[in-house]
Amino acid sequence: MNTTEFMQEKCGVAIDYGEWFGTSYHGYIRINLATKPEFVEQTIEAIIREARLL
């Protein structure tokens, strides 16, 4: 499973890929946290939950 499948399909989180910011950022992601704190908490919980299932 790659980063896209994990973050977008499993966790339901939209991300920006590091490669968009330059080749030296390959393998990194950017998550925009400009939202309500409860959405950030839900997102972190989803990532943790899905990571435990790997």
PDB file of N, H, CA, C and O in Angstrom:
ATOM      1  N   MET A   1       0.849  -1.173   0.000  1.00  0.00           N
ATOM      2  CA  MET A   1       0.000   0.000   0.000  1.00  0.00           C
ATOM      3  C   MET A   1       0.899   1.242   0.000  1.00  0.00           C
ATOM      4  O   MET A   1       1.858   1.330   0.767  1.00  0.00           O
ATOM      5  N   ASN A   2       0.573   2.188  -0.867  1.00  0.00           N
ATOM      6  H   ASN A   2      -0.206   2.116  -1.490  1.00  0.00           H
ATOM      7  CA  ASN A   2       1.365   3.413  -0.909  1.00  0.00           C
ATOM      8  C   ASN A   2       0.715   4.517  -0.072  1.00  0.00           C
ATOM      9  O   ASN A   2      -0.356   4.322   0.503  1.00  0.00           O
ATOM     10  N   THR A   3       1.363   5.659  -0.011  1.00  0.00           N
ATOM     11  H   THR A   3       2.233   5.817  -0.478  1.00  0.00           H
ATOM     12  CA  THR A   3       0.889   6.772   0.808  1.00  0.00           C
ATOM     13  C   THR A   3      -0.493   7.245   0.380  1.00  0.00           C
ATOM     14  O   THR A   3      -1.336   7.540   1.226  1.00  0.00           O
ATOM     15  N   THR A   4      -0.733   7.318  -0.927  1.00  0.00           N
ATOM     16  H   THR A   4      -0.048   7.078  -1.615  1.00  0.00           H
ATOM     17  CA  THR A   4      -2.036   7.762  -1.424  1.00  0.00           C
ATOM     18  C   THR A   4      -3.139   6.836  -0.959  1.00  0.00           C
ATOM     19  O   THR A   4      -4.161   7.290  -0.444  1.00  0.00           O
ATOM     20  N   GLU A   5      -2.942   5.548  -1.136  1.00  0.00           N
ATOM     21  H   GLU A   5      -2.112   5.179  -1.555  1.00  0.00           H
ATOM     22  CA  GLU A   5      -3.952   4.576  -0.718  1.00  0.00           C
ATOM     23  C   GLU A   5      -4.209   4.666   0.779  1.00  0.00           C
ATOM     24  O   GLU A   5      -5.359   4.655   1.218  1.00  0.00           O
ATOM     25  N   PHE A   6      -3.144   4.753   1.558  1.00  0.00           N
ATOM     26  H   PHE A   6      -2.210   4.761   1.201  1.00  0.00           H
ATOM     27  CA  PHE A   6      -3.307   4.795   3.010  1.00  0.00           C
ATOM     28  C   PHE A   6      -4.020   6.062   3.468  1.00  0.00           C
ATOM     29  O   PHE A   6      -5.045   5.985   4.146  1.00  0.00           O
ATOM     30  N   MET A   7      -3.492   7.218   3.106  1.00  0.00           N
ATOM     31  H   MET A   7      -2.660   7.280   2.555  1.00  0.00           H
ATOM     32  CA  MET A   7      -4.020   8.479   3.616  1.00  0.00           C
ATOM     33  C   MET A   7      -5.399   8.803   3.046  1.00  0.00           C
ATOM     34  O   MET A   7      -6.311   9.156   3.794  1.00  0.00           O
ATOM     35  N   GLN A   8      -5.557   8.687   1.744  1.00  0.00           N
ATOM     36  H   GLN A   8      -4.816   8.400   1.136  1.00  0.00           H
ATOM     37  CA  GLN A   8      -6.814   9.107   1.122  1.00  0.00           C
ATOM     38  C   GLN A   8      -7.899   8.032   1.200  1.00  0.00           C
ATOM     39  O   GLN A   8      -9.037   8.322   1.569  1.00  0.00           O
ATOM     40  N   GLU A   9      -7.557   6.819   0.860  1.00  0.00           N
ATOM     41  H   GLU A   9      -6.632   6.583   0.559  1.00  0.00           H
ATOM     42  CA  GLU A   9      -8.576   5.772   0.789  1.00  0.00           C
ATOM     43  C   GLU A   9      -8.881   5.150   2.150  1.00  0.00           C
ATOM     44  O   GLU A   9     -10.047   4.916   2.470  1.00  0.00           O
ATOM     45  N   LYS A  10      -7.862   4.882   2.947  1.00  0.00           N
ATOM     46  H   LYS A  10      -6.916   5.073   2.687  1.00  0.00           H
ATOM     47  CA  LYS A  10      -8.083   4.241   4.246  1.00  0.00           C
ATOM     48  C   LYS A  10      -8.477   5.248   5.326  1.00  0.00           C
ATOM     49  O   LYS A  10      -9.407   5.009   6.096  1.00  0.00           O
ATOM     50  N   CYS A  11      -7.759   6.383   5.379  1.00  0.00           N
ATOM     51  H   CYS A  11      -7.003   6.577   4.754  1.00  0.00           H
ATOM     52  CA  CYS A  11      -7.987   7.355   6.455  1.00  0.00           C
ATOM     53  C   CYS A  11      -8.963   8.460   6.061  1.00  0.00           C
ATOM     54  O   CYS A  11      -9.508   9.136   6.934  1.00  0.00           O
ATOM     55  N   GLY A  12      -9.192   8.655   4.772  1.00  0.00           N
ATOM     56  H   GLY A  12      -8.749   8.106   4.063  1.00  0.00           H
ATOM     57  CA  GLY A  12     -10.087   9.722   4.330  1.00  0.00           C
ATOM     58  C   GLY A  12      -9.508  11.108   4.512  1.00  0.00           C
ATOM     59  O   GLY A  12     -10.236  12.063   4.780  1.00  0.00           O
ATOM     60  N   VAL A  13      -8.180  11.218   4.365  1.00  0.00           N
ATOM     61  H   VAL A  13      -7.588  10.442   4.148  1.00  0.00           H
ATOM     62  CA  VAL A  13      -7.486  12.490   4.577  1.00  0.00           C
ATOM     63  C   VAL A  13      -6.888  12.963   3.258  1.00  0.00           C
ATOM     64  O   VAL A  13      -6.140  12.224   2.618  1.00  0.00           O
ATOM     65  N   ALA A  14      -7.210  14.185   2.846  1.00  0.00           N
ATOM     66  H   ALA A  14      -7.818  14.785   3.366  1.00  0.00           H
ATOM     67  CA  ALA A  14      -6.610  14.773   1.653  1.00  0.00           C
ATOM     68  C   ALA A  14      -5.243  15.340   2.028  1.00  0.00           C
ATOM     69  O   ALA A  14      -5.092  15.999   3.057  1.00  0.00           O
ATOM     70  N   ILE A  15      -4.263  15.077   1.187  1.00  0.00           N
ATOM     71  H   ILE A  15      -4.386  14.542   0.352  1.00  0.00           H
ATOM     72  CA  ILE A  15      -2.901  15.525   1.482  1.00  0.00           C
ATOM     73  C   ILE A  15      -2.288  16.193   0.261  1.00  0.00           C
ATOM     74  O   ILE A  15      -2.751  16.014  -0.866  1.00  0.00           O
ATOM     75  N   ASP A  16      -1.239  16.966   0.509  1.00  0.00           N
ATOM     76  H   ASP A  16      -0.864  17.112   1.424  1.00  0.00           H
ATOM     77  CA  ASP A  16      -0.389  17.488  -0.555  1.00  0.00           C
ATOM     78  C   ASP A  16       0.880  16.648  -0.525  1.00  0.00           C
ATOM     79  O   ASP A  16       1.418  16.358   0.543  1.00  0.00           O
ATOM     80  N   TYR A  17       1.347  16.266  -1.693  1.00  0.00           N
ATOM     81  H   TYR A  17       0.909  16.502  -2.560  1.00  0.00           H
ATOM     82  CA  TYR A  17       2.527  15.411  -1.781  1.00  0.00           C
ATOM     83  C   TYR A  17       3.797  16.248  -1.790  1.00  0.00           C
ATOM     84  O   TYR A  17       3.855  17.301  -2.425  1.00  0.00           O
ATOM     85  N   GLY A  18       4.800  15.778  -1.091  1.00  0.00           N
ATOM     86  H   GLY A  18       4.753  14.923  -0.575  1.00  0.00           H
ATOM     87  CA  GLY A  18       6.061  16.496  -0.992  1.00  0.00           C
ATOM     88  C   GLY A  18       6.672  16.843  -2.329  1.00  0.00           C
ATOM     89  O   GLY A  18       7.283  17.901  -2.483  1.00  0.00           O
ATOM     90  N   GLU A  19       6.509  15.943  -3.314  1.00  0.00           N
ATOM     91  H   GLU A  19       6.013  15.084  -3.189  1.00  0.00           H
ATOM     92  CA  GLU A  19       7.088  16.168  -4.636  1.00  0.00           C
ATOM     93  C   GLU A  19       6.582  17.456  -5.271  1.00  0.00           C
ATOM     94  O   GLU A  19       7.261  18.044  -6.114  1.00  0.00           O
ATOM     95  N   TRP A  20       5.388  17.896  -4.868  1.00  0.00           N
ATOM     96  H   TRP A  20       4.837  17.419  -4.184  1.00  0.00           H
ATOM     97  CA  TRP A  20       4.841  19.133  -5.402  1.00  0.00           C
ATOM     98  C   TRP A  20       5.697  20.341  -5.002  1.00  0.00           C
ATOM     99  O   TRP A  20       5.647  21.383  -5.656  1.00  0.00           O
ATOM    100  N   PHE A  21       6.473  20.198  -3.938  1.00  0.00           N
ATOM    101  H   PHE A  21       6.514  19.352  -3.408  1.00  0.00           H
ATOM    102  CA  PHE A  21       7.274  21.297  -3.398  1.00  0.00           C
ATOM    103  C   PHE A  21       8.742  21.172  -3.771  1.00  0.00           C
ATOM    104  O   PHE A  21       9.558  21.993  -3.352  1.00  0.00           O
ATOM    105  N   GLY A  22       9.088  20.162  -4.548  1.00  0.00           N
ATOM    106  H   GLY A  22       8.426  19.494  -4.888  1.00  0.00           H
ATOM    107  CA  GLY A  22      10.451  19.966  -4.997  1.00  0.00           C
ATOM    108  C   GLY A  22      10.882  18.517  -4.846  1.00  0.00           C
ATOM    109  O   GLY A  22      10.354  17.790  -4.004  1.00  0.00           O
ATOM    110  N   THR A  23      11.842  18.098  -5.661  1.00  0.00           N
ATOM    111  H   THR A  23      12.270  18.688  -6.345  1.00  0.00           H
ATOM    112  CA  THR A  23      12.262  16.701  -5.672  1.00  0.00           C
ATOM    113  C   THR A  23      12.888  16.256  -4.354  1.00  0.00           C
ATOM    114  O   THR A  23      12.845  15.070  -4.026  1.00  0.00           O
ATOM    115  N   SER A  24      13.457  17.167  -3.604  1.00  0.00           N
ATOM    116  H   SER A  24      13.491  18.130  -3.870  1.00  0.00           H
ATOM    117  CA  SER A  24      14.074  16.783  -2.330  1.00  0.00           C
ATOM    118  C   SER A  24      13.037  16.441  -1.261  1.00  0.00           C
ATOM    119  O   SER A  24      13.401  15.978  -0.180  1.00  0.00           O
ATOM    120  N   TYR A  25      11.753  16.661  -1.546  1.00  0.00           N
ATOM    121  H   TYR A  25      11.458  17.037  -2.425  1.00  0.00           H
ATOM    122  CA  TYR A  25      10.696  16.364  -0.585  1.00  0.00           C
ATOM    123  C   TYR A  25       9.953  15.073  -0.913  1.00  0.00           C
ATOM    124  O   TYR A  25       8.884  14.813  -0.362  1.00  0.00           O
ATOM    125  N   HIS A  26      10.513  14.269  -1.805  1.00  0.00           N
ATOM    126  H   HIS A  26      11.382  14.480  -2.253  1.00  0.00           H
ATOM    127  CA  HIS A  26       9.913  12.973  -2.148  1.00  0.00           C
ATOM    128  C   HIS A  26       9.760  12.128  -0.883  1.00  0.00           C
ATOM    129  O   HIS A  26      10.694  12.017  -0.088  1.00  0.00           O
ATOM    130  N   GLY A  27       8.588  11.538  -0.702  1.00  0.00           N
ATOM    131  H   GLY A  27       7.829  11.628  -1.347  1.00  0.00           H
ATOM    132  CA  GLY A  27       8.340  10.708   0.469  1.00  0.00           C
ATOM    133  C   GLY A  27       7.710  11.448   1.635  1.00  0.00           C
ATOM    134  O   GLY A  27       7.335  10.838   2.636  1.00  0.00           O
ATOM    135  N   TYR A  28       7.593  12.767   1.506  1.00  0.00           N
ATOM    136  H   TYR A  28       7.898  13.263   0.693  1.00  0.00           H
ATOM    137  CA  TYR A  28       6.957  13.572   2.547  1.00  0.00           C
ATOM    138  C   TYR A  28       5.540  13.928   2.117  1.00  0.00           C
ATOM    139  O   TYR A  28       5.211  13.903   0.931  1.00  0.00           O
ATOM    140  N   ILE A  29       4.710  14.259   3.097  1.00  0.00           N
ATOM    141  H   ILE A  29       4.977  14.279   4.060  1.00  0.00           H
ATOM    142  CA  ILE A  29       3.375  14.758   2.801  1.00  0.00           C
ATOM    143  C   ILE A  29       3.143  16.020   3.607  1.00  0.00           C
ATOM    144  O   ILE A  29       3.834  16.282   4.592  1.00  0.00           O
ATOM    145  N   ARG A  30       2.157  16.803   3.174  1.00  0.00           N
ATOM    146  H   ARG A  30       1.596  16.591   2.374  1.00  0.00           H
ATOM    147  CA  ARG A  30       1.761  18.018   3.895  1.00  0.00           C
ATOM    148  C   ARG A  30       0.273  17.922   4.173  1.00  0.00           C
ATOM    149  O   ARG A  30      -0.522  17.647   3.274  1.00  0.00           O
ATOM    150  N   ILE A  31      -0.096  18.148   5.416  1.00  0.00           N
ATOM    151  H   ILE A  31       0.550  18.372   6.146  1.00  0.00           H
ATOM    152  CA  ILE A  31      -1.491  18.129   5.822  1.00  0.00           C
ATOM    153  C   ILE A  31      -1.837  19.533   6.308  1.00  0.00           C
ATOM    154  O   ILE A  31      -1.194  20.054   7.220  1.00  0.00           O
ATOM    155  N   ASN A  32      -2.850  20.142   5.700  1.00  0.00           N
ATOM    156  H   ASN A  32      -3.372  19.718   4.960  1.00  0.00           H
ATOM    157  CA  ASN A  32      -3.289  21.471   6.089  1.00  0.00           C
ATOM    158  C   ASN A  32      -4.182  21.350   7.326  1.00  0.00           C
ATOM    159  O   ASN A  32      -5.220  20.690   7.272  1.00  0.00           O
ATOM    160  N   LEU A  33      -3.800  21.968   8.419  1.00  0.00           N
ATOM    161  H   LEU A  33      -2.958  22.505   8.463  1.00  0.00           H
ATOM    162  CA  LEU A  33      -4.552  21.894   9.669  1.00  0.00           C
ATOM    163  C   LEU A  33      -5.403  23.132   9.918  1.00  0.00           C
ATOM    164  O   LEU A  33      -5.764  23.414  11.061  1.00  0.00           O
ATOM    165  N   ALA A  34      -5.726  23.870   8.867  1.00  0.00           N
ATOM    166  H   ALA A  34      -5.432  23.641   7.939  1.00  0.00           H
ATOM    167  CA  ALA A  34      -6.536  25.078   9.003  1.00  0.00           C
ATOM    168  C   ALA A  34      -8.014  24.697   9.060  1.00  0.00           C
ATOM    169  O   ALA A  34      -8.768  24.918   8.112  1.00  0.00           O
ATOM    170  N   THR A  35      -8.402  24.128  10.178  1.00  0.00           N
ATOM    171  H   THR A  35      -7.789  23.949  10.948  1.00  0.00           H
ATOM    172  CA  THR A  35      -9.771  23.680  10.367  1.00  0.00           C
ATOM    173  C   THR A  35     -10.089  23.649  11.857  1.00  0.00           C
ATOM    174  O   THR A  35      -9.257  24.029  12.681  1.00  0.00           O
ATOM    175  N   LYS A  36     -11.256  23.209  12.192  1.00  0.00           N
ATOM    176  H   LYS A  36     -11.931  22.900  11.523  1.00  0.00           H
ATOM    177  CA  LYS A  36     -11.664  23.130  13.593  1.00  0.00           C
ATOM    178  C   LYS A  36     -10.830  22.082  14.332  1.00  0.00           C
ATOM    179  O   LYS A  36     -10.507  21.041  13.760  1.00  0.00           O
ATOM    180  N   PRO A  37     -10.484  22.339  15.574  1.00  0.00           N
ATOM    181  CA  PRO A  37      -9.684  21.378  16.345  1.00  0.00           C
ATOM    182  C   PRO A  37     -10.294  19.974  16.388  1.00  0.00           C
ATOM    183  O   PRO A  37      -9.560  18.986  16.388  1.00  0.00           O
ATOM    184  N   GLU A  38     -11.613  19.875  16.425  1.00  0.00           N
ATOM    185  H   GLU A  38     -12.209  20.678  16.425  1.00  0.00           H
ATOM    186  CA  GLU A  38     -12.219  18.542  16.480  1.00  0.00           C
ATOM    187  C   GLU A  38     -11.990  17.758  15.185  1.00  0.00           C
ATOM    188  O   GLU A  38     -11.925  16.529  15.214  1.00  0.00           O
ATOM    189  N   PHE A  39     -11.867  18.457  14.044  1.00  0.00           N
ATOM    190  H   PHE A  39     -11.920  19.456  14.020  1.00  0.00           H
ATOM    191  CA  PHE A  39     -11.555  17.771  12.793  1.00  0.00           C
ATOM    192  C   PHE A  39     -10.117  17.269  12.789  1.00  0.00           C
ATOM    193  O   PHE A  39      -9.828  16.187  12.278  1.00  0.00           O
ATOM    194  N   VAL A  40      -9.223  18.061  13.361  1.00  0.00           N
ATOM    195  H   VAL A  40      -9.458  18.941  13.776  1.00  0.00           H
ATOM    196  CA  VAL A  40      -7.832  17.632  13.474  1.00  0.00           C
ATOM    197  C   VAL A  40      -7.761  16.385  14.347  1.00  0.00           C
ATOM    198  O   VAL A  40      -7.066  15.427  14.005  1.00  0.00           O
ATOM    199  N   GLU A  41      -8.466  16.389  15.457  1.00  0.00           N
ATOM    200  H   GLU A  41      -9.030  17.167  15.735  1.00  0.00           H
ATOM    201  CA  GLU A  41      -8.485  15.233  16.355  1.00  0.00           C
ATOM    202  C   GLU A  41      -9.047  13.998  15.644  1.00  0.00           C
ATOM    203  O   GLU A  41      -8.489  12.909  15.775  1.00  0.00           O
ATOM    204  N   GLN A  42     -10.132  14.150  14.901  1.00  0.00           N
ATOM    205  H   GLN A  42     -10.586  15.035  14.794  1.00  0.00           H
ATOM    206  CA  GLN A  42     -10.716  13.024  14.166  1.00  0.00           C
ATOM    207  C   GLN A  42      -9.734  12.475  13.136  1.00  0.00           C
ATOM    208  O   GLN A  42      -9.638  11.264  12.936  1.00  0.00           O
ATOM    209  N   THR A  43      -9.011  13.376  12.488  1.00  0.00           N
ATOM    210  H   THR A  43      -9.088  14.360  12.650  1.00  0.00           H
ATOM    211  CA  THR A  43      -8.043  12.964  11.479  1.00  0.00           C
ATOM    212  C   THR A  43      -6.903  12.169  12.101  1.00  0.00           C
ATOM    213  O   THR A  43      -6.526  11.114  11.592  1.00  0.00           O
ATOM    214  N   ILE A  44      -6.357  12.677  13.200  1.00  0.00           N
ATOM    215  H   ILE A  44      -6.664  13.534  13.613  1.00  0.00           H
ATOM    216  CA  ILE A  44      -5.267  11.977  13.883  1.00  0.00           C
ATOM    217  C   ILE A  44      -5.737  10.606  14.356  1.00  0.00           C
ATOM    218  O   ILE A  44      -5.006   9.624  14.230  1.00  0.00           O
ATOM    219  N   GLU A  45      -6.934  10.534  14.890  1.00  0.00           N
ATOM    220  H   GLU A  45      -7.528  11.332  14.992  1.00  0.00           H
ATOM    221  CA  GLU A  45      -7.483   9.256  15.343  1.00  0.00           C
ATOM    222  C   GLU A  45      -7.635   8.283  14.182  1.00  0.00           C
ATOM    223  O   GLU A  45      -7.349   7.096  14.338  1.00  0.00           O
ATOM    224  N   ALA A  46      -8.078   8.754  13.026  1.00  0.00           N
ATOM    225  H   ALA A  46      -8.310   9.718  12.899  1.00  0.00           H
ATOM    226  CA  ALA A  46      -8.225   7.889  11.850  1.00  0.00           C
ATOM    227  C   ALA A  46      -6.875   7.360  11.391  1.00  0.00           C
ATOM    228  O   ALA A  46      -6.752   6.181  11.057  1.00  0.00           O
ATOM    229  N   ILE A  47      -5.861   8.219  11.370  1.00  0.00           N
ATOM    230  H   ILE A  47      -5.961   9.177  11.642  1.00  0.00           H
ATOM    231  CA  ILE A  47      -4.526   7.797  10.953  1.00  0.00           C
ATOM    232  C   ILE A  47      -3.986   6.742  11.918  1.00  0.00           C
ATOM    233  O   ILE A  47      -3.451   5.721  11.484  1.00  0.00           O
ATOM    234  N   ILE A  48      -4.120   6.979  13.204  1.00  0.00           N
ATOM    235  H   ILE A  48      -4.555   7.808  13.556  1.00  0.00           H
ATOM    236  CA  ILE A  48      -3.640   6.014  14.204  1.00  0.00           C
ATOM    237  C   ILE A  48      -4.398   4.689  14.075  1.00  0.00           C
ATOM    238  O   ILE A  48      -3.788   3.620  14.083  1.00  0.00           O
ATOM    239  N   ARG A  49      -5.700   4.761  13.960  1.00  0.00           N
ATOM    240  H   ARG A  49      -6.196   5.629  13.954  1.00  0.00           H
ATOM    241  CA  ARG A  49      -6.528   3.545  13.845  1.00  0.00           C
ATOM    242  C   ARG A  49      -6.111   2.713  12.642  1.00  0.00           C
ATOM    243  O   ARG A  49      -5.927   1.501  12.754  1.00  0.00           O
ATOM    244  N   GLU A  50      -5.962   3.362  11.491  1.00  0.00           N
ATOM    245  H   GLU A  50      -6.112   4.347  11.401  1.00  0.00           H
ATOM    246  CA  GLU A  50      -5.604   2.635  10.274  1.00  0.00           C
ATOM    247  C   GLU A  50      -4.166   2.127  10.318  1.00  0.00           C
ATOM    248  O   GLU A  50      -3.878   1.050   9.796  1.00  0.00           O
ATOM    249  N   ALA A  51      -3.266   2.882  10.929  1.00  0.00           N
ATOM    250  H   ALA A  51      -3.500   3.757  11.353  1.00  0.00           H
ATOM    251  CA  ALA A  51      -1.867   2.442  11.036  1.00  0.00           C
ATOM    252  C   ALA A  51      -1.761   1.185  11.876  1.00  0.00           C
ATOM    253  O   ALA A  51      -0.932   0.320  11.595  1.00  0.00           O
ATOM    254  N   ARG A  52      -2.579   1.074  12.891  1.00  0.00           N
ATOM    255  H   ARG A  52      -3.252   1.777  13.120  1.00  0.00           H
ATOM    256  CA  ARG A  52      -2.569  -0.121  13.736  1.00  0.00           C
ATOM    257  C   ARG A  52      -3.035  -1.354  12.978  1.00  0.00           C
ATOM    258  O   ARG A  52      -2.686  -2.474  13.351  1.00  0.00           O
ATOM    259  N   LEU A  53      -3.809  -1.170  11.932  1.00  0.00           N
ATOM    260  H   LEU A  53      -4.093  -0.261  11.629  1.00  0.00           H
ATOM    261  CA  LEU A  53      -4.320  -2.291  11.153  1.00  0.00           C
ATOM    262  C   LEU A  53      -3.332  -2.792  10.098  1.00  0.00           C
ATOM    263  O   LEU A  53      -3.544  -3.843   9.494  1.00  0.00           O
ATOM    264  N   LEU A  54      -2.261  -2.045   9.882  1.00  0.00           N
ATOM    265  H   LEU A  54      -2.089  -1.191  10.373  1.00  0.00           H
ATOM    266  CA  LEU A  54      -1.270  -2.444   8.854  1.00  0.00           C
ATOM    267  C   LEU A  54      -0.534  -3.694   9.265  1.00  0.00           C
ATOM    268  O   LEU A  54       0.329  -4.172   8.530  1.00  0.00           O
TER     269      LEU A  54
END
